[in-house]
Amino acid sequence: MGGENGAPVTRHPPPATRMKVVVGLGNPGQKYAGTRHNIGYMVIDYLAESPRAGRFGSRFQGQIAELIEEGEKILLIKPETFMNLSGRCVREVLNFYQVPVADLLVVCDDINLPLGKLRVRARGSDGGQKGLRDIQNHLGNAEYARLRIGIDAPGEADAADYVLSRFRPTEKPVMEEAIAKAAEAVIYWVRHGTEACMNKYNAEPEKPKKPKPEE
């Protein structure tokens, strides 16, 4: 169909109407690439591989890319302030775009969860995760969603050294699957909200039922 005087009409996709902010925690630099503490970065990088995502750019003390998902703009963020100062970047982004904490999801590692286990929470304490602690300090509350990914307990190893270590070859397939599942959970959160995401991704797998003995 044409416009006035038969001129062709250029159609554009509808603009994004809402914005969500997804932050993956980690430490910048090749020295920390692939370490357990950088699992949040890995999930963000996985999401950024989508054809609907733009390139990363430096802003607000972090690396930021935009992803459009069903009409919603998602800011994918990797703070570059180092883990313990992650709140600086998060606060700047939320303040600039006027995004409420209800539309923030933080992805991070958790040594208290088994390897590859996902745990979604709507709010709560930092649980010893210093990146979450700094975000809470900068925002003034803990009323934001978080997606924790288990990296397993350090055992007798020093926790600080353990989180900066890389995954063993036998652990990598588990973590690759966990990263893909976490990225899936992020998109589910964007579409359906925190409670629905919790119900879907926190559920324990059903145990196979034991066959009834024959009478």
C-alpha positions, -999 to +999 in steps of 0.1 A: +000+000+000+011+035-006+009+068+013-001+101-001+004+105-038+011+068-040+044+070-022+055+038-006+051+036+032+081+025+052+072+002+080+093+001+112+091-025+140+072-011+171+096+006+195+104-010+229+079+003+255+095-009+287+130-014+300+146-041+322+181-041+335+200-073+338+234-071+356+260-099+355+286-097+382+323-104+376+357-089+374+371-072+343+402-082+325+417-114+309+431-124+342+396-131+356+380-144+324+364-178+329+367-178+366+340-190+390+333-155+402+327-144+366+297-166+359+275-135+358+296-121+330+293-154+311+255-153+312+254-117+299+278-126+271+256-156+262+225-133+260+245-107+239+251-134+212+214-130+202+209-114+168+185-090+186+213-076+207+236-047+200+273-044+206+288-036+240+298-001+247+315+015+277+292+036+299+284+041+335+316+023+346+305-008+328+301-026+295+265-022+283+245-038+254+209-035+244+187-065+237+151-062+224+129-091+234+092-090+224+090-052+224+109-048+257+144-033+259+168-051+281+200-035+292+227-061+296+254-049+319+288-060+330+301-037+357+339-029+353+344-016+389+355-050+401+331-073+420+332-055+454+322-022+439+295-033+416+269-010+431+284+021+416+276+010+381+242-003+389+231+028+407+243+051+378+223+030+353+191+029+373+193+066+381+200+077+345+172+056+330+148+060+359+144+022+362+128+010+394+145-017+414+116-040+406+129-041+370+164-051+380+178-086+379+213-094+391+231-126+381+259-139+402+278-169+415+270-187+448+293-210+467+264-222+488+247-239+459+257-271+441+275-268+408+252-255+381+221-252+404+200-221+398+182-201+425+159-172+418+149-148+446+128-117+446+148-101+474+169-110+504+203-107+520+236-107+501+244-142+515+281-132+517+283-122+480+302-090+481+289-077+448+253-081+460+263-064+493+277-033+475+246-031+452+224-032+483+245-004+499+242+018+469+205+013+463+196+015+499+175-017+498+175-054+488+142-053+470+156-065+436+156-099+420+187-120+418+196-151+400+223-171+417+243-199+400+260-226+421+297-229+417+300-255+446+316-251+480+353-245+482+358-274+507+391-269+525+404-244+499+405-207+507+371-192+495+388-161+481+412-181+460+385-206+451+361-181+435+389-168+414+399-202+401+387-217+368+363-246+363+379-280+360+375-298+327+349-322+343+329-292+355+327-273+323+299-293+306+277-287+337+285-250+338+279-246+300+244-261+305+239-239+336+248-207+316+223-216+288+196-223+314+203-191+333+200-171+301+167-188+294+156-179+330+165-142+324+143-141+293+115-159+313+119-133+340+115-104+315+084-119+301+067-133+332+081-117+363+100-129+393+074-151+410+068-171+378+105-174+372+110-187+408+083-213+403+098-225+371+136-225+378+137-232+415+116-263+412+135-295+420+134-321+393+108-348+399+122-380+412+112-411+392+084-430+409+091-464+421+071-491+403+044-506+424+050-542+433+029-566+414+001-582+434 
